[in-house]
Amino acid sequence: MEKLQRGVYVLAFLFLTFAGLYFAAEFLIPVALAAVFSMLFIRFCTWLESKGMGRGLASFWCILLFVLAIALVAGLLAWQLNGLAENIDAMKERVTQMFSKLQGWVQEQVGISRNEQKDMLKQQAKGSGGSAGGVMAGFASTVMGILVNTVLVLVYMFLFLLYRSHIKKFIVKLVPGEDRTKADGVVHKAGKVAQQYLSGLGAMIAVLWVMYGIGFSVVGVESAIFFAVLCGILEIVPFVGNLTGTSVTLLAVIAQGGDSKMILGVIIVYALVQFIQTYILEPLIVGEQVNINPLFTILVIVLGETLWGIPGMILAIPLLGIVKIVCDHVPDLKPYGFLIGTQTERKKKAGIIDRVKSAFGKS
């Protein structure tokens, strides 16, 4: 009876936790993003302080560096997008031709004439025409929401960096006196996990930009740098991001009038880059700092998207990595840390050849 009661308490706790995360998403998403991103700059902020700079000024320089990095990537995308816009008329013409061929195929296979298809499209357009004002209002509201949340994230990041020692002391004070030293180590490891994962992910994305840029340029994709940067940035969302980026590139190649050789070339570039990323880049650059098995990686990404949308997918892995660190150091939670983690630990100093061999070897 006691075990049953405990199980009910656990289920009720999980239900209330997920319900709270879902309904408080508007407040929690900027806070969580700021907390995770601020961990990325703790080492740099500490280095600036060691050079005699005040904590407030050091935190400000970290935020400025973060903004400049985002602005640089956005500027690169905008520059390449301008070049892509020059060919937009030709792409529209090719899409129109493809749509005409699709209408002909529908007429032959389904028996719906082109005029009937046009009438159906007109009826759908009329049905959605009354809500055009609502769509524009919703778009404006979304843009304003993104701008407000961006400002909130930057402000929260600055405050987290400024008061990081105070927050750490608060967490340690929540633990009984004899366990405070251990709690201090857990907080340090949790922050280090998120920091190393994000810095490794950033380095891997930069390498992917180079590989995709070279591959797409060799294949002959127009505005290859734009699609290379896009595919690299979408790697922030595991599994889904790389498929989305490559799908967008393939659609653009088709709209640009690319032949079957170019389409096949894009697929080959994607497959080659994914092989290098999976068996070389991820073990070498990202490493095993977030030692989570593939099952829970997928589960937490799906759960993150359900609760918080795209931000949830971005935050899912680093947050689960922090949860695993906590579980590994709390005796009652160690079974859950074992469940989340992988069965075998990788050797930290293994070379590239050893990593590739271990990827194909027996687990």
N, C-alpha and C positions, 0 to 999 in steps of 0.2 A: 504493500500500500504506500509505503514511504517513497519507493522508487517511482511509482505511478504519479504521486503528487509532485515529485521533483521534475518529472518529465513534463507535466502540465505547466509548471512554473517556467520551464525553459521555453516551451512553445509560446506561452503568453508573452514572455520577454522578447522573443524574436518577432512576434507579430506586432507588438507595440513599437519596437525599434524600427522595423521597416515602415510601419504606418507613419511614425514620426518623421523619418527621413523623406517619405513621399510628400507629406502635407507641408513640411517645412522646407521644401526644396528651394524655394525662391530666396530664403534667407541663408540656407546652409551651403548652397553651391558656391557663391563667391567666397565664403569663409574657407571652405575646404580647398578650393583652387589656390587661394592666397597662402594657406598653411603649407600645402605641398610645394608650391613654387618658391616660397621663402626658404624652405630647406635647401633648395638648390644654391642659394647665395650665402649660406651661413659661413662656409669656409672663406669665401672671398671677403665677406664683411669682417670676419675675424682677422684676416690678413691686413685689411685696411686699418683696423683698430690697433694692430701691433705696430704699425708705422706711425702711431701717434695721432691718428684721426679720431675725432669723437664718434660715439656710436650713432648719434642722430645723422651726422654728415655721411658716415660710412653707409648707413641704411639708405640714405637718399641716393648715393652713387650706385648702389645695387639696383634700385628701382629704375634709375636713369639708364643703366646698362640694359636692363630687361626691355624697356620701352624702345631703345635704339635697335636692339636685335629684332624685335617684332616689326618695327618700321622698315628695317633693311629688307626683310623677307617680303613684306607687303609692297615695297617699292619695286623689288625685282619682279614680283608677279604682275604688278601694274604695267611695268615697262614691257614685259613680254606679251601682256594682254593687248596692248596697243598695236603691237606687230600682228597679232592674231586678228584684230578687228579690221585690219586693212584687207584681209581676204574674206571678210564676212559675206560679201555679196556673192562671191563664187561659191562659198559653202551653202548659202541659201538656195542657189540655183541647183546645186547637186542634191540637196535635201528635197527640193520640189520634184526633181526627176525621180528620186527614190520613192517619194510618196505617190507619184503617178503610177509607177510600176506596181506598188503595193495595191493601189485601187484596181488596177487591171487584174492582179492575182485574185483579189477578193471577188471580183465580178465573175471570173472563170470558175473559181472553186466553190463559192457560196451562192452565187447567182444574184447578188445585189449589184444593180447597175451603178455607174459612176454618179448619175444624177441623184439616185436614191441615197447614195453615201453622202453627197454634198448636203442634201436636205436634212439628213440625220445630224451632221455636224452643225448646221445652222440652228437646228432646234436646241442642241446642247449649248450652243453659244448664247441663244436667247435666254435659256434657263439660268445661265450663270451671269448674264448681263446685269441683272438687277442687283447682284451682290458685288459688283465691281467696286463701288464705293467702300463697302465693308472690307474687301480684300486690300484696298489701298490703306485704309485706316489700320487694319491689322498689321500690314507691312511696316507702316510708320511706327506703330507701337512696338513691334519687334526690334526695329533698329534702335529706338530710344532705350528699350530695355537692355540691349547689348551694350550700348554706350554707358549707361548707368552702372551696370554690373562690372564693366571694365574699370571704371573709376574706383568702384568699391574694392575690386581685387587689388589694385595698386595701393590704395590707402591701407587695406588690411595687411598687405605684404610689408609695407613700411613699418606698421605698428608691431607686427609679429617679430620682425628683425630687431626693432628697438627694444621690445620687452621680452625677448626670448629667454633671458636668464630668469626673469621674474616668473614667467609661465612655467619654466622647468622646475623652479623651486616649489611652485604651487603643486605641481604633479607629485613631486617627491614627498611633500608634506602630507599628501593623502594616504601615504603608506605608513604602517607602523614603524616605529623607530629602528628596530633591529633589521628591517628589510629596506631601509632607505638607500643604502649603498648599492644594493642590487637594483633598486628601482632607478637610480641615477644611471646605471649602466644600460638598463633597458631603454630608457629615453634616448640615450646617446646612440645606441644601435639602431633604434627605429628611425631617428633622423638621418643617420648615415645610410640606411637602406634606401630611403626615398631620394636622398641626395645622389648616391651613386647610380641608382636606376635612371634618374632623369638626366644626369650628365652623360651617362653612357648612351641613352636613347638619343640625346641631341647629337652626340658624335656620330652615331650610326646613321641618323638622318642626313647629316652632312655628307657622309660617304655615299649614301644612296643617291643623293643629288648628282654627284659626280658620275656614278655608274649609269644611272638612268639617262643623264644628259648625253654621255658618250654613246650609249646604245641607241637612243632615239635619234640622235644626229646621224649615226651611221646608217640607220634604217631609212632616214629621209623624212622624218616627221617634221611638219612645219611648226615653228615655235616650240622646238624640242625642249628648251630650257624651262619654259612655262610648265609643260607637262611633267618634266623631271622634278621640279620643285613641288608641284602639286602631289605627285605620287609619294615623294619623301615626307611631306608634311602629314599626309593622311596616315602614315605609319604610326602616328601617335595613337590611333585607334587600332589595336591589334586585330589581325585576321580580316576584319571588315575593311580597314583602310586601304590595304594594298590591292584588294580586289576592286574596290570602288575606283581608285586612281587609274588602274589599268583599264577598266571598263570605259571610263570617260575618255582615256587616250584612244582606245579602239574606235569609239563612236566618232571622235574628232577626225581620226584618220579616214574613216569611211566617208564622213561629210566633206573632207578635203579631196575626195576622189582617189584615195589610195587603192592600189590594186591588191590582189591576193598575196603577192610577195611581201608588200609592206605590212599587211595585217599579220601575216605569219612571222615577219621579223619582229613586230612588237610583242607577240606572244613568246617568241624565243628569248627576247631581252628580259621579259618579265620572269620567265622560268629560270633563266641563268642568274638574275639578280636575287631571286628568292632562294635559290640554292646557296649562293655565297652568303646571303644574309643569315639563313638558318644554321648553316654548319660552320661558318667562320666568324661573321661579324657579331652575332648575338653571343656566342660563347666567349669571344675574344674581347669585345668592347663592353657589352652590357654585363656579361658574366653571370654568376649565380647569386647575385645580391638578393634578388627576389626569387627564392627557390620554391616555386609553386608548380604543381603538376598541371598538365594540359587540361585535365577535366575541370579543375576549379578555376583555371584561367578563363575558360569559356563560360562557365557558370557565372562567375563574378562579372564578366563583361555584359552578359545578357541581363543580369540583375541590375547592374549599374545603368544600363540603357532604360530598363523598365522604370527605375526610380527617378533618375535625373537626366535621362536623354543622353546626348553626346557628351556633355561634361562628365556624366557618370561613367561612360565608357573610358574616358581619358584617365579618370581618377581611380578606376577599379583596381588595377594591378598594384600601384604603389600603396594604396590604402590596405589592400589585402596583405601585402608584404609586411606592413606595420603590424597588422593584426596577428600575423604568424609569429613575428618577433615576440609580441606580448604572450602569445599562447606557449611558445617554447620556454619561457622563463617563469610561468605560473604553473605550479605542480598540477592543479586540478584541470588546467586547460591543455596540458601537454599532448593528450590524445588528439585534440583538434588540430594542434600544430603539426602533428605527424600525419594526419589525414590530408591536410592542405599541401604539405610538402611532397617532394619527390622521393622515390624509394632509395636512390643512391646519390651520394654527394660526389660532385666532380672535383677533380684535383685542380687546385687553384693555379698551379704553375705548369700545367700541361701545355705543350706546344700546339701549333696549328695542326700539324699532321696527326698528333695524338688525339686532338679533339675531333677531327674528321673521322678517324678510325673508330673512336668510341661512339660516334653517332650511328655508325653502321654495325657496330658490334652488338653482342648480346647484353641486355640490361641486367 
